[in-house]
Amino acid sequence: MNSELMQKLAGMLDQVYPALDTRWLAGELIQAMGLAADAKGPPAHQNNWDEGDVLLITYADSVQRGDEKPLHTLHHFLDDCLQDTVSAVHILPFFPYSSDDGFSVMDYLAVNESHGSWSDIRAIAAEYKLMADLVINHMSARSRWFENFRKREHPGKDYFYEADPKLDLGDVVRPRTSPLLNPVMTADGERYVWCTFSEDQVDLNFANPQVLLEFVQIIRYYLDQGVQMFRLDAVAFLWKEPGTPCIHLQQTHELIKILRLLVEHHNPDAVLITETNVPNRENLTYFGNANEAHVIYNFSLPPLLINTLASGNCRHLKTWLMSMPPAQMGTTYLNFIASHDGIGMRPTDGLLTDEEKQALISTMEQFGGKVSYRRLSSGINQPYEINIALWDALKGTEQHGPDQWQLQRFLCAHAIMLALEGIPAFYIHSLFGTGNDYDRMEHTGRLRSINRGQWQLDRLAAELANPLSHYSQVFSQLRRLIAIRRHQSAFHPNATQFTLHLGLQIFGFWRQSMRRDQSVFCIHNISSELQQVALSDINLIGTDQWVDLISGVQLDDLSGSLTLKPYQSVWLSNRPES
């Protein structure tokens, strides 16, 4: 076999495994993915998305009904309530697990029986683009692989990363405060295994190419089950080299390139998404040269947007947006402002001062939030994330505390997210405005559980049917905004974006369709006061008719001004598309 695919793959493998016969390994990987020797990938810079794409993030059991399997209930909920609202669904880890609500996987090839079966997964994938987690950095200490590691048997014997506790590991970047190395008794005596996140989540050893081969087989299996989008969980920590920070190492980037090459040759429409909760400049490196991740999470957006609305000042959000490079064709951003995890603080490094970070943390604690920490090499604990439901995070401001503008502020945040360059993603609890779940947090003993509640479908249906319920108001108004967004070509994830300068209380940007026939000026009052915007400052083309897509109001006098109510959003377009 001497194909172009083989040559390209072997060249990448040389960067990771220089001592190996990489042509042999390339052949094994191609066979594991089920590819023909002359398999062709997609055209360069192919966009596997458009303005109609909206992603839902949910656990398999976030919505429940009696004794029904949660995946079955979720499918009913999608079809009954969201069929015209979302195009894609990210079902958080649905595999058998031992901790961390699914992110400590015991068996990658099984569906948790309490959730449902692969047939349920395939049924959802038949109607929606399905994203699944590839929990690739670590595996459960209760998995069969790890049991074999203890026994020194295959498969598993050399699958987990070991390190000598006498080594100087002070440079290793940590996302947690737990011990990095944990002792384990094996058939060969005591070994120390590397645990980036917890004692139950043992890091895999990708220096062993057999581990890479196993994961390629796992990916192929997921593709066969209908999975089209792959979230590479905690991938930044994948490759370890003592004496380095053990994050963002070049071998990690090469492994992502390898996985992308194989995946897109199997399915040209497949998408890799890297989950790298790190400072913005580091996060951007996972695009590579449009040859690593197809999509990266916009991790700086949640803390900056929440800070903007809590402070009533958009200076940092605007500065960040101006600095963001437009994604190349074939790549884009995943925009979100809430997820199953907390509001990451590392992505604010270099964007907010320490004083501003502390002001944000204090405000979120006032609104019922909690703080999780990570350990620095100095031994000091530093805030890592704020654990809070988005609905409660936006209940007021730093200056005045809770106020009457919670719903308007919440909708403003999502109007901004929906209009930005990239694909918008909604955590299921944000669709309804679910608040902090203190009972679940106390029950599990984990701070992240504050935002991982579960709805009984009958109760949720009753709340959504009640027009006086804030759950109903949030749901109906967000669905309306989403419906508007999905029909505007200027909101294509790769359409042009330009930041406007309209003061510190007005956050604005301009989007233009790739055909240049539709413009949308997205203007948002991020304060609790009325704001005036001179239309001359927006520079609207005088020969076009301009209408606000949200309210339907047409502008007749372009020499006048806009009056924006507190937290009002306006999407001014010259070509409304319905």
N, C-alpha and C positions, 0 to 999 in steps of 0.2 A: 504494500500500500504506500503510494507516494503522492497523495493528494495534496491540494492546497490547504485543506483543513488540517491534515496531519502535520504538514510543515509549520503552519502557524501555531498549532497547539504545542508541538514539540519545542518551538522557540520560547513560548511562554513558560513551559515546564522547566526549561533550562535555568530560568531565573529563580525557580523555587527549589529544584532538586538537581543542583549542578553535578552531583556525583553519580546520578542514576542514568540508565539508558532511557532517555526521555521519549525516544521514538516508540519503544516498547510500551511505555506507560501511556503515551498518546493513543496508541492502538487499543489498549485496554479501556480507556475512557470512552473512546468513540464507540466501541462495542457495547459498553455498559449503557450508553445513551441510546443504543439501537439505531445508530446512524449508518448510512451507506458511505462507502469510501469517497464518493463524489458528491456528498450532500452539499446543498447550497444554503447559505444563510439569507437573511432579508437584505434588501437594498440598503446601502449606507444611509444613515440619518433618517430612517423610517420612523414616523410618529405613530405609535400604537394607541393614540388617544385623540379626543377632540373636545370641543366645548360642552358636549353632552355628557361627559364623564364626571360622575360624582360618586365618591366612595363612602360606604358605611363601615364603621369599625365596631365590632361587637364580639362578645363572647358567645359561644354556642348556647349557653344557658342564661343569657341576659334577660330573655323573655320566656316565661314558663306557663304551662297550662296543665293542671292536674297531673295525671300519670303519663301524659304524652311525652315522648322523647323530645328534648329541647330543640334539636336540629329540625325536627318536624314542625314544631311550633314556630321556630324562627322562619322557616320557609313560608308558612301560612301568613305570618306577620308581614314579610317582605311583599308577598303577592297582594295582600289585602290593603296595605297601607303605604307601600313605598315603590310599587312597581313603576310608576311614572316619575319617581323622584331620584332614585339612585340607579346607577348602571353597574356598579361593582360592589362586592361585599368582602371585607376582610374579616374572616372568622378567626379570632385569636386561638392559640393552640388548642386543638380539639383532640389531642392524643392522651393516652394514659399518662398520668403524671404523679409526682410525689410531693411537690410543693410549688410555691410561687404562681398559683392559679394557672398552671399549664406550662410554664417556662422551665420546668425541670422534667424533661420528657423521659419516660421509661421505655417507650416503644414507638419509633418514628413511623412504623408501617401499620399501626392500628388506630382506630377511632375509639375514644373513650366510650365504653358500652353505656354508661349512664347518659351520654349525649345522643347517641344514635349509631349510625353505621356509615360505611363508605357509600352505600346507595343513597343515603340522605345528602351526603356531600356532592355526589354526582348529580342529583336532582337540582340542587341549588346552582351548581356550575353550569347546568344546561340553560339556565335563564339569566344568570348574572355572571359578569367576569368575577372569578373567585380568586382572592388572595389568601394564601396560607403562609404560616410562619415556618421558615427553615431555621430551627433553633440550632445553629451550626457551631457555636462556640463551646457549648457545654452540654452535659447530659446528666440525668439523675444518678445519684449514688446507689439507687435501688434498681437500676436497669440491669438487664441480662449482660450487656457489654461490661458493666462495671463489676458485676459478680464474677465474670470470667477474668477480668483484670486481677481481682483478688486471688483467684485460683491459678492464675498464670496460664490460662487456656485461651484458645482462639474460638470465635472472634472476640476480641477485646483486650487481649494480653498487653499489647503495646498501643492501645487506642487513647490512653489518657496521659496528660503531660505531668511528668515528675520533675522535681527539682530538689537540690540539696539545701537544707535549711541553713547551712553555713555560708551559702552564697550571699553576696551583698545585693539585695533586691530593692534597695532604697529608691531607685529611679523609676520603679514600676508605677504607672498611673493607676489609681484605684477608684472605682465608682462606689465602693462600700467601705464600712468600717470593720468588717469581719476579717479574720485572719486569712492571709493569702495562701499559705500552705497548711495542709491538714494531714496528720499522720494516719496511715491506713495499714492494717496488718494484712499481708499477702502470704501466699505459699512460699515466697522467697524472703520473708521477713518484713520488717516495717519499711514502708515507702511513704514519701511525702508527695501528695498530689496538689496541683495548682487549682485554686478555687477563686476565680475572679469575683463571683457574686455571692456564693454561700457554700457552706460545707456540703449541702445536698446537690449542688450544681458543679460537677467536676469538669474542668476544661479538657477538651479533646486535643489530641496531639497530631496536628496536620503535618508535622515533620515526617510522619509515617504515611507514605502515599496510599496505603491501603485505606486509611480514613477518608481521604479524598475520593477514592473509588467507591467506598460505601455510600458517600453522600451523593455522588452522581447517580447511583442506582436508586437512591431514595427520591431524588428529584425526578427521575424518569417515571417512577411509580406515581408521584403526585401529578405529573403531566397526564398520565394515562387516566387518572381519576377526574380530570377536568380542571385542575388548578392551572391558572394562566399567569398569576402574579405571585412572585416569591419575595417575602420580606426576610432579608438576611439579618436575623436578630443578633445584636451585640457583635457584629462582624468586625468591628475595629480592633478587637482584642484577639483575633484569631491566631496570629503567629507570635510565638514567644522566643525571646533571646535574652537571657540574663545579662545584665549590664546595660540594657536599653529600657526605654519607657514601656515596651511591650504593647504599644498601641500604634496603629497606622503604619506598621512596618511594611516595607516594599513587598515582601512575600504575600502579605494580606491583599494588597492591591492586585498582584499577579493572579492570585487564586480567584478573585472576583472576575477578572478578565477571562480566565479559563471557564468558569461557570457560565458566564454570559455567552461565550462563544459556543459552548455545547448546547445550552438551552435554546438559543435562537436558531440553531441549525435543526433542532428537533421541532420547534414551533416558532415560526417567525413573528407571531403575535405575542409571544410570552414577554414578560417584563420582570426585571430584577430591581428590587428596592432595598437600599441599604439603610439600616437603622443605626445611626451613629450620633448619639446624644453628646455632642462635643462642641467646642467653640466653632463659630461660623466658618472661619477661614479653613479650619481642618475639615469640616463637614464637606465643603465644596470640592475637596480633592477626590471625593468618591465618584465624581463624574468621569475622572480620568480625562482622556481625549475623546469623549463620547464612546468609550470602549469598556467602561466599567459598569456602574449602575445606570440603568435607564432613568431611574427616578431616585431622588434623595429627599428625605424628610426635611422640611424647612423648620429646623428645630429652634431657630432664634425667633420665629414669629410668635409663638404663644406667650413667652415672658415679655417680649417687647410690646405686643398689642395689649396685653393685660396691664402692663405698666403705663401705657399711653392713656388708657381709659380710666385707670385709677388716679393718675396724676393730672389729667386734663391737659397734657402737653405732649405733642407728637414729634418733638425734636429728634429723639433717638430713633424712633420708628422711621422717620423720613430719611435720616442720615444712613441708616442701614439699608433702606430700599434703594437709595441712590447708588450704594456701593455694590449691590447684588448684580453679578454678571448675567446677561440673558442666557438662558440655557440653549445649547446648540440643538439643532433639529435632531430628533432621535433621543433627546433627554429632556427632562422637565423636573419641576419641584412638586412635592406633595405638601400642600398647605393644610395645616390643621391648627386648632387652638385648644383642643382637649383630646385626651386619649385615656387608655386604661392606666397609664402611668401618671406621674405628677407633672408639674410645670418645671421643666429643667432649668437649672440656674447656670450650669456650665456654658450653655450657648449664649449667655449674656456677657461672658468674659470679653473685655475689650470694647463692649458696647454700653454697659452701664457702670458707673463708679461703685465702689464698695458701699458708699452712703446710700446711693439710689437702690442698690440691691437690698440693703437692710430695710429701707423704707417700704419697699414692695413686700418683703417678708413680713414685716410688722403689720401691714395692712391686711395681708392674707390671713395672718393669725387672728387679727381682730374679727375677721369674717368666718372664723371657725376652722381655718386650715392648720395643717401640721407641717413640720419640716423634717426631711430625711437628710442624712449627712454622708459624706465620703471622707476617707482618711488621706491626708497628704503625706508626702515622704517625711515631712518634719514631725509627724505624729499628731498634728493638729487636725481636728475635725472641721470640715467646711460644708456649708449648706449645698446639697446636691440637687434637691428638688423640693417643691412645695406641693403637698398633697391636699387637694381641695377640689370639689366639684366646680365646674366653670360657672354654673348658675350662681353659686355663692361667692365666687371670686369677683363677680361683677355686680355685687349688690350695693356698692357705694364707691366712695373716693377716699384717697389718703387724707384729704383736708377735712371732710365732713362726716366720714363714716357712712353707714347705711342711709339710703335716701329713697325717693319715690321713682327713680329712673332705672330700676333694675332691668325691667323688660326691654326698654328702649336701648339701654347700654348693651345688653346681650344681643339684640338684633343688629346693632351697629357693628359689633365685633364680627358677626358672621357676614354682614354685607361687605365688609372690607376683605375678609378671607375669600369670599366667593368671587370677588372681582380681580384678585391678584393673579399675576402670571403663575401658572401651575394648575394642578388638579386639586380640587377641594375635597377634604375628607371630614366626615362628621362622626364623632363618637356617639354611640346610640343614646347615651344619657343627655348629650347636648341637644338632641332633636326634641326632647321634651322639657328640658330645663330641670332635670333631676338634681336635687340638692345633696348636701353632705349626708352620707350614710354612717352615722356614728355607731349604730347597733352592729353593723357588719364589721366595722373596724375593731370594735371591742371583742366581737366574737372570734375573729381570726387573729387578733393581736398584731396585725400588720397595718401600717399607716396607709398604704396604697389602697386598702379595701374601702376607704372613705369614698372612693369614686368608682367602685366596682359592684354597685347594687344590682339587685335582680327584681324584675317586675313580674307580677302575676298578670297574665294577659287580660283576664276579665276586668281587673281593677284598672289597668292601663286603658282599656277600651272605654270604660266608663268615664275616666278623666278626660280622654280626648273628645268624648261626645259632649262634654259639659263646656259650653262657651265661656263660662265664668272662671274656669280652671286655668291657672297660668300654664299648665302643661299643654292644654289645648291651644292657648294663644300662641305659645312658642312654636308648637308643631305646625299649626296652620300658616303662620307668617313665615317660618323658615321654608316650608314647602313652596310657598308662593315665590320667595326670592330665588330659590333653586330653579323653579320652573322658568322664571325670566332669564336667569343666567344661561340655562342649557340651550337657548335658542339664539344667542348672540355670537356671531362669528368673531367679534372683537374679544370675546372671552376664551378663545381657543388657548390652551395651555402655553402655546409658543407664540402667541400674538404679541406685537410690540407693546412695551410698557415704558412710560416716562413719568418721573415724579414731578408733581406740581408744587409750587411754592406759594402757599396761601396763608401763611402765618402758623402759629403754634397750636391753635385750637381747631384748625381745619386740616384734615389729612386728605390729600388728593393725589390722584394719578390718572394718566391717560392711557387707554388701551386702543389699539388699532388693529383691525383684522389683517390677516396675511395678504388678502387681496387689496387692502387699503381702501375698501369701499365703506367700511363702517368704523366710526369712532365712538368711543364711550368715555366721557369724563366722569370719573368716580370721585365724588366729593362727600366727605363725612365730617360732621360736627362731632368732635370727640370730647366736648365739654358739656357741662350742665347749664350753660347759658345760651341764649339766642345769639346767633352769629350771622353777620352780613358778609356776602361774597360778591364783589363787583364782577359782573360777567365779562368786563373788559380784561380782567386779570386772567381769565381762563382762555381767552383768545379763540373764541368760537368762530368758525367760518360763517360769514354773514350771508352767503348765498344758500346755505342749508337750513332746513327746518329742524329745530332741536326740541326734543321731548324727553321728559324724565321717565325712564322705563319703569320706575317703581310706583310713582303716583299717577302717571299718565298725563301730567300737566305739560302743556306745550309753552315754550318760551316765544313770546311775540316781540319783545323789546330787548335786543341784545345789548343795548346801552344801559340797561337797568342793573338790578342786583338780585341775588338770591337771599332769602331769609330762611335760615335753617334753625329749626327747633332743636332743643337739646338732644343730642345723639341721633339726629336725623341723617339719613343717607340719601343721596341723589345720584342717579346714573343717567347723565345727559347723553343722548345719542342722536346722531343725524340720520340714522336708518334703523328704526325699531324693527326687530325681527321676531315674529310671534310664532 
